[in-house]
């Protein structure tokens, strides 16, 4: 039996199989299910209360637990010449090409594949301090990207405190729009939804200014 795979097919195979083997995750294609939304905030604006709630916990992840993810590290510090608000003008829907554009236009300065504990954010703090010292004159948007799920939400309060006053221009949140907190119900710089979400309650369909 000929089992030869092309390079692209092999890469796709590895991206599906390795996370399952290493972390025991059930891989869910959230894009096909249309369950990916994005929220872009400026650090100078008032952030939604759910991101500011002190909800830090010390327990480890549940082994074999299912956590929302779209294939990106759960925490990223990056610099990009394109404002993320210009790429993600709407909460939903977002597409793989938009994610690809974000990846292609960004230089990653720090990342955490998984936030195992809120103390892991010390690495982000160090990276931000180094970035402010070495790149004071460099143009572009300094952005922190968080994949929000039922575990990483515990880190939000500390994450915001670390970012404030350290030159972070934008904070970007990827999440499942069918699960709380419903960030689309808070004031936003984005235009709202391109079309009606295919899921139930928790939504204010008005495009918030």
N, C-alpha and C positions, 0 to 999 in steps of 0.2 A: 504494500500500500504506500503510495507516494504521499508523504506528510510534509513536504517542503512548503514553507510559508514565505511570502514576500517580507521585506523589511517592515513595511507598514503593517502587515497582518501580525507579524511577530510583536511589534511594539504595542499594538492594540491588545493582543493576548496578555502581554506582561502587565499592562496597566489595569487589566481586570483581575488577573489571577493573583499577582503579588500582594495587593492590599488585603485580599481575602486570606491568603496564607499567613501573612505577618500579623494582621490585627484581628482576624476573625470577623471582619465586617461583611454584612450582606450588602452587595453592591446594588444600589438603586439608581436607575437612570432618571434623575429628577427633571432633566430637560424634556425627555419624552413624555413624562407625566405632567409637564408644564407646572412644576412646583418649585420654581426658583424665582425669587424676586430680589431686588437690590435697592438699597437706600443709601443715598450719598449726602453726607453732612459736612458743613464747614465747621471747624472747631470754634469759630467765633459766634456761631448761632446757638440758640437754646436747643439742647439735645432732648429727645423723648425721655420721659421719666423712667421707662423700663430699662434704659441703658445706664441710668444713674443710680438705680436701686442697689443698696448694699446687700448682695446675695451671695457672698463668697463662701464656698464650702471647701473642705479639705479632703473629702473622700475621693478615692480613685474612680475612674470610669468602671462601669459594670462590664465585666468580661463578656465579650460576645454581644454587647449592647449595640443597638442600631442608632446611629447618630447622623443627622443631616450632613451631607458633604457633596461637593460638586467636582471633586478631583483636584482642588487647590489646597495648599496648606491652610490650616485653620487660622493662622495669623501671619500676615505679610506686612513688612515695611518696604515701600518701594518709592522710587522717584520716576515721574513720567512727565513728558512734555505736553501731554494732553490731559486736560482736566477730566476726572472721571465723570463729572456731571455732564460733559459733552459726549461721552460714550454711552452713559446710562441715563438718558433724559427722562425715562419713565420707570416706574416701579416694576412693571410687569407688562407683557412678557419680555424676558431677555433671551438671547440666543447664543449658541456656541460661537458664531462668528464675532459677536460682541465681546465675549470672554477672550477669544483669540486676539482680538484687537488690543484689549487691555494687556494681555501677556506680552504681545509684540512691542508695545510702546512703553513698557515699564522695565526698569532696572531694579532687581530685588536686592535690598540692602540687608534684610534679616527675614527669617521665616521660621515658624514652628509648625511642622506637619500636624502635630497634635498638642493641644494645651492640656497636659496631664495634671497640672496643678497651677493655681494662680501665681505661685512663686516663680514659675517659668517665665513670667513677664519681666523679670529682672534683666533677662537678655535683651529684650526690646529697649528697656531703659538705657542700657549700656550702648546699644547701637544708635539710639537717638542722640545721646551725648556726643558720640564720636562723629556722627553726621553733622551736627551743628558746629563742631570745631573745624572739620575739614572742608565743608562745602557751604560756607556762609555766603559766598558770592555766586554759587551755581543756580541757574534759573531752573524753573520747573516746579511741579507740584509734589510735595512730600506727603505721601498717603499711607494710612494704616488701613488694612483690609482684614475684616473678621468674618469668618463663617460662623453664623449664630446657630447654635443648637442647644439642646436641653442641658448640655454640660458646659459649653463655653460661655453661656449666659452668666455663669458664676463669676467670670473674669471681667465683665463689662465695666463695673465700677472702678476697679483698679486700672484697667486699660485707659479709660478716659482721663483719670488723674495723671497717669504717666504722660499722656500726649499733650495735655494742656501746658502751654508755656514752653514747649520744646520745638516749635516751628512746624508742627504738623498742620498742613493746609486742609486736608480732607480725611474723613473717616467713612469707609464704605462697608456696609453690612450686607452679606448674602444670607438669605434665610428661606425657609419654606413658608409661603404665604398662607397656607392652611392652618398653621400652628401659631399660637400666641408667642410673644407679644405682637399685636397688629400695629406695626410701626407706621403703616400707611394712614392711620387715623390721626397722626400728629402733623403739625406744620412741616412743610418740606419745600426745598428749592426745586424739586422735580415736578413733572407735569401730571402726575397721577398714573392712570392705567391707559394703555393704548386701546384695550378692549375689555369687556366684562370678564372677570376671572371665572374659570370653569368650576369653582368651588363655592361652598356655602358662606355663612355669616362671618361677622367680624370686620366688615369692610365698609368704609365710607367712600362711595364711588366718586365723590367730588374731587376734582384736581385741586390740591391745596396749594396756595401761593406761598 
